[in-house]
């Protein structure tokens, strides 16, 4: 009862309504839905299996029967790109989930407790941020061993410091608010105040960063797969497909790399647009355009 009186609440329906009025967010959601549905179609209703060889001539350019052409094994690239959407979206989702589950508690505890514990936790996060993200992901993937699961964990670990720092800043700002002081006054435990009152109120920038992080996670996982540290052939994954087709660019088989590359670019664009839309919707100062 306390928090409903002292802090503003925004219903999910109202937030969604404002989000759907934002053109950027609508375009981003449409692209994400396209790839999500495409991945499901590839799983249940595709005329060709992603790894089925000899479904057409080898290295055939785009035709009516094979809109994205075929690769060097005669596999349908359209079916593989759709199947790769399922793999890439799932990879991004797991990686962001790892970052959230680990980063949010670290940032919240460091910002609320402060003192030596908070300083030690945030200095560890600063040390991780000091490494270039792709190099750190490569090092973690090498340590864990090549594979899609290793890529998910590596990309997720790389994202932990950013989520921790965002949550730290939100916690430091919110811990002095009236509803937190009132919670202390009536004797609520620190853990309850932190995870029931402060954490939900600091989620707006976290939601924006999560949307942007999905695009980054997809790109980084594809990069790891491209150099052999992520998903392994013959799995239909966009980075693997670009790696398979890189040797055929000079000879003119451009479709082997173009369509998976276009899929990566469009998915990153979609999540960036969704992140911008969430920022405009959740920030009252930027909501004029949404109205």
C-alpha positions in Angstrom: 0.0 0.0 0.0 2.9 2.3 0.8 4.5 2.4 -2.6 1.3 2.8 -4.5 0.6 6.1 -2.6 4.1 7.5 -2.7 5.4 6.7 -6.2 3.7 7.1 -9.6 2.6 4.0 -11.3 2.2 3.4 -15.0 0.1 0.6 -16.2 1.4 -1.8 -18.8 -1.6 -1.1 -21.0 -0.9 2.7 -21.0 2.8 2.1 -21.7 2.0 -0.2 -24.6 -0.5 2.3 -26.0 2.0 5.1 -26.0 4.7 2.8 -27.5 2.4 1.9 -30.4 2.0 5.6 -31.2 5.7 5.9 -31.7 6.6 5.3 -35.4 10.1 4.1 -34.7 8.9 1.6 -32.1 6.2 0.3 -34.5 8.7 -0.3 -37.3 11.1 -2.0 -34.9 8.3 -4.2 -33.5 7.2 -5.1 -37.0 10.7 -6.2 -38.0 11.1 -8.2 -34.8 7.8 -9.9 -35.4 8.7 -10.7 -39.0 11.9 -12.5 -37.9 10.1 -14.2 -35.0 7.3 -15.5 -37.2 9.9 -16.4 -39.8 11.8 -18.5 -37.3 8.6 -20.3 -36.4 7.7 -20.9 -40.0 11.1 -22.4 -40.6 10.5 -24.7 -37.7 7.0 -26.0 -38.6 6.1 -25.1 -42.2 9.2 -24.6 -44.3 9.2 -26.6 -47.5 13.0 -27.3 -47.0 14.8 -28.3 -43.9 17.7 -25.8 -43.1 20.4 -28.4 -43.5 18.8 -30.4 -46.3 21.3 -30.6 -49.2 20.6 -30.9 -52.9 17.3 -29.1 -52.8 18.4 -27.1 -55.8 21.5 -26.6 -58.1 24.7 -25.7 -56.3 25.3 -22.0 -55.9 22.1 -21.0 -57.7 21.3 -17.3 -57.7 17.9 -16.2 -56.4 15.0 -17.7 -58.3 11.3 -18.2 -57.8 11.8 -21.6 -56.3 14.7 -20.3 -54.1 14.2 -16.6 -53.3 17.6 -16.2 -51.6 19.4 -18.7 -53.9 21.2 -21.9 -52.8 24.7 -22.4 -51.2 27.6 -24.6 -52.1 25.8 -27.7 -50.8 22.6 -27.0 -52.6 20.8 -25.9 -49.4 18.0 -23.3 -49.6 19.4 -20.0 -48.2 15.9 -18.6 -47.5 15.1 -21.6 -45.2 18.5 -21.2 -43.5 18.1 -17.5 -42.9 14.6 -18.0 -41.4 16.0 -20.8 -39.2 18.9 -18.6 -38.3 16.4 -15.9 -37.0 15.3 -18.4 -34.4 18.8 -19.1 -33.3 20.0 -15.5 -33.3 17.0 -14.2 -31.4 17.2 -16.9 -28.8 21.0 -16.2 -28.5 20.3 -12.5 -27.9 17.5 -13.2 -25.4 19.6 -15.6 -23.3 22.7 -13.3 -23.4 20.6 -10.3 -22.2 19.0 -12.4 -19.5 22.4 -13.4 -18.2 23.4 -9.7 -18.1 20.2 -8.7 -16.3 20.2 -11.5 -13.7 23.8 -10.8 -12.7 24.1 -7.1 -13.4 21.0 -5.8 -11.7 21.6 -7.2 -8.2 25.2 -6.1 -8.3 24.3 -2.5 -9.3 21.4 -2.4 -6.9 23.4 -3.7 -3.9 26.4 -1.5 -4.6 24.2 1.6 -4.9 22.1 0.9 -1.8 24.8 -0.3 0.6 27.6 2.1 -0.7 30.7 2.0 1.5 33.5 -0.5 0.9 31.2 -3.2 -0.5 29.7 -0.9 -3.1 33.1 0.4 -4.0 34.6 -3.1 -4.5 31.7 -4.2 -6.6 31.7 -1.2 -8.9 35.5 -1.3 -9.3 35.2 -4.9 -10.5 32.6 -3.7 -13.0 35.0 -0.9 -14.1 37.7 -3.5 -14.6 35.5 -5.5 -16.9 34.4 -2.3 -18.8 38.1 -1.5 -19.4 38.4 -4.4 -21.8 37.1 -4.0 -25.4 33.8 -5.9 -25.4 34.4 -8.0 -28.4 37.9 -9.1 -27.2 36.5 -9.9 -23.8 33.8 -12.0 -25.5 36.4 -13.8 -27.6 38.5 -14.6 -24.6 35.6 -16.0 -22.7 34.4 -18.0 -25.7 37.9 -19.5 -26.0 38.0 -20.3 -22.3 34.5 -22.0 -22.5 35.1 -23.8 -25.8 33.5 -23.2 -29.2 29.7 -23.6 -29.3 26.5 -21.6 -29.2 26.1 -22.0 -25.5 29.6 -20.6 -24.9 28.7 -17.6 -27.1 25.5 -16.9 -25.2 27.4 -16.9 -21.9 30.3 -14.9 -23.2 28.1 -12.2 -24.6 26.0 -12.2 -21.5 29.0 -11.7 -19.2 30.3 -8.8 -21.3 27.0 -7.0 -20.8 26.9 -7.3 -17.0 29.0 -4.2 -16.2 26.7 -1.9 -18.3 23.6 -3.1 -16.6 25.3 -2.9 -13.2 26.3 0.7 -13.7 22.9 1.8 -14.9 21.2 0.1 -11.9 23.8 1.6 -9.6 23.0 5.1 -10.9 19.3 4.5 -10.5 19.7 3.1 -7.0 21.8 6.1 -5.8 19.2 8.5 -7.1 16.2 6.6 -5.7 17.5 5.8 -2.3 17.0 9.4 -1.1 13.4 9.6 -2.4 10.5 10.1 0.0 9.0 6.6 -0.5 12.3 5.0 0.5 12.6 7.2 3.6 9.0 6.4 4.5 9.8 2.7 4.1 12.7 3.0 6.5 10.4 4.9 8.9 7.9 2.1 9.2 10.6 -0.5 9.7 10.8 -2.3 6.4 13.9 -4.5 5.9 16.6 -3.2 3.5 16.2 -6.2 1.2 12.5 -5.6 0.9 13.0 -1.9 0.2 15.7 -2.6 -2.4 13.9 -5.3 -4.4 10.3 -4.3 -4.0 10.5 -0.5 -4.2 13.8 0.7 -5.6 14.4 -2.0 -8.3 11.0 -1.6 -10.0 11.3 2.2 -10.0 14.6 2.0 -11.8 13.6 -0.3 -14.6 12.8 2.3 -17.3 16.4 2.8 -18.5 17.1 -0.9 -17.9 14.3 -1.8 -20.4 15.7 0.6 -23.0 19.2 -0.8 -22.5 17.8 -4.4 -22.8 16.3 -3.6 -26.2 19.6 -2.1 -27.4 21.5 -4.9 -25.8 19.5 -7.5 -27.9 20.9 -6.0 -31.1 24.4 -5.9 -29.7 24.1 -9.5 -28.5 23.0 -10.7 -31.9 25.9 -8.9 -33.6 28.5 -10.1 -31.2 27.3 -13.7 -31.3 27.3 -13.6 -35.1 30.9 -12.3 -35.0 32.0 -15.1 -32.6 30.3 -17.6 -35.0 32.0 -16.0 -38.0 35.5 -16.6 -36.5 34.6 -20.1 -35.3 34.1 -19.5 -31.6 30.3 -19.5 -31.5 27.7 -21.6 -33.3 29.3 -24.4 -35.4 28.5 -25.6 -38.9 26.1 -27.0 -40.2 23.9 -25.1 -37.8 21.8 -22.4 -39.6 23.1 -19.3 -37.8 23.7 -15.9 -39.5 27.3 -15.6 -38.6 28.0 -19.2 -39.7 26.3 -18.5 -43.0 28.4 -15.4 -43.7 31.5 -17.4 -42.8 30.5 -20.2 -45.2 30.0 -17.7 -48.0 33.0 -15.4 -47.6 35.1 -17.5 -49.9 32.6 -17.1 -52.7 32.2 -13.3 -52.7 35.0 -12.8 -55.3 33.6 -15.4 -57.7 30.3 -13.6 -57.7 28.0 -15.7 -55.4 27.0 -12.6 -53.5 23.7 -14.0 -52.2 25.5 -16.4 -49.8 26.6 -13.5 -47.6 24.2 -10.7 -48.6 21.0 -12.2 -47.2 22.4 -13.3 -43.8 24.1 -9.9 -43.5 20.9 -8.2 -44.3 19.1 -10.2 -41.6 21.7 -9.2 -39.0 21.5 -5.5 -40.0 17.7 -5.4 -40.0 17.5 -7.1 -36.6 20.0 -4.7 -35.1 18.0 -1.8 -36.6 14.8 -3.2 -35.2 16.0 -3.4 -31.7 17.6 0.1 -31.9 14.3 1.5 -33.1 12.5 -0.3 -30.3 15.0 1.0 -27.8 14.5 4.6 -29.0 10.7 4.1 -28.8 10.9 2.8 -25.3 13.1 5.7 -24.3 10.6 8.2 -25.7 7.7 6.4 -24.1 9.2 5.9 -20.6 10.8 9.3 -20.2 8.1 11.9 -19.4 10.3 14.7 -20.8 10.3 13.0 -24.3 6.7 11.9 -24.4 5.4 15.0 -26.3 6.1 13.3 -29.6 4.4 10.1 -28.5 1.2 12.1 -27.7 
